[in-house]
Every structure is written in structure tokens, then in C-alpha cells.
């Protein structure tokens, strides 16, 4: 969703007006990432609360660890959205790019069916996907009570995607 707002601001020529301000690109893009954190608290709280209350979903791990996983996952996907929107000039172009990136992740990462069913040769690639890391970490925390130390590989994948996507977005981002 963040990528669309950047592209929409570019389409409305709002980004062009920001060139005249003393605000550097990193601050602008970081503001989008931090605004995502505010929405994350509401989104995760409502969905998790509903799941626990209505479906009796267990939360066996620490809520603090769960919050860290959600925060890192959200920031990673937000950075990816900023990267995909860093040059797109239309909502349609941004949507196409985002679908081209997200659809393979939805299929391969274990959201709808087990990622273990894919051939062994693609398993390392599947494990390197940020959605796979987020899902595995959330399942480990909620279902098995894993702490951050046990989720370190998944957290590393999410952190790597966050850093790489944000740095590349900074390089590619243009105000116009």
C-alpha cells in the first residue's frame, strides 16, 4: 500500500514540490516506513485479537518477540514497496510490478500450501524469500513458542531484505 501512495504523490506532482524543501530523500522514505509502524499496531492487534478470541489461535511465544517479528516483517515489505515505487510513474505500473513480485511469493512461500512440496533444488530460493521468513517466524513463535534466538535465521532474512530494498530504493528514487 505504501508504494501506491508514493506513486500517487508523484502522479499528482506533489513529490516535485518537495524538491524545493531541505528534506533529503532518506528522511522522506524513512517517514513512510515509520508511518507504517503506526498502522501495524492496529492491524496486528485487531487480527491477532480476533484470531485468539474467535478461533482460539494459540500464542505460545512472547508477545514482545511476536511484535519484533511483525515490526521487522512490516518494515521489510514496506521497503520492498518503496523500491518498487521508486521509479514508477503510474499506479498501473506500480501495481504490475508489485504483483510480479508478490504473486510468486504467495505461491511459493507457504501461505496457501506447504512450501515443502516444491522440489529440493528451489528450497534455498524459497527460504530466502521474505514472506517465507515472516511466515516461518510467526508460526514458530505462535505455535511452538520460539524466541528471537530460535528465529534468528528468519529474522536475518527479513533484515537483509529491509536493508537491501531500502538502500536500493534510495539510489533509484527520483522526486519527479
Order of alpha helices (4+ residues) and beta strands (2+ residues): alpha-alpha-alpha-alpha-alpha-alpha-alpha-alpha
